[in-house]
Amino acid sequence: MPRELVAWEVLAGGGPVQPGAPLALPGADGSETGRVTSAVMHPLTGRACGLAYVRLGRVPKDSRLLVEMNLASIRRLIPVPSV
């Protein structure tokens, strides 16, 4: 499955996010769009942030995703060649 690496950050609230957590588009049918690969709590903002793989072409650039029921912004998309 072709995929893209995205950087994400929870917009407000929420606690730590575990690697492997599913991602979904808000308002969609709830189907999984990707998975968190790494997550940390930002030392200055106190918000969860990290990296995730999403299905290629399923997530528009600079869109929003749900990460463990918290709305998160997508910072940039990095193309990853399919293997």
Secondary structure, DSSP 8 states (H G I E B T S, - for coil): --EEEEEEEE-S------TT-EEE-TTS-----EEEEEEEE-TTT--EEEEEEEETTTS-TT-EEEETTEEEEEEEEEEE---
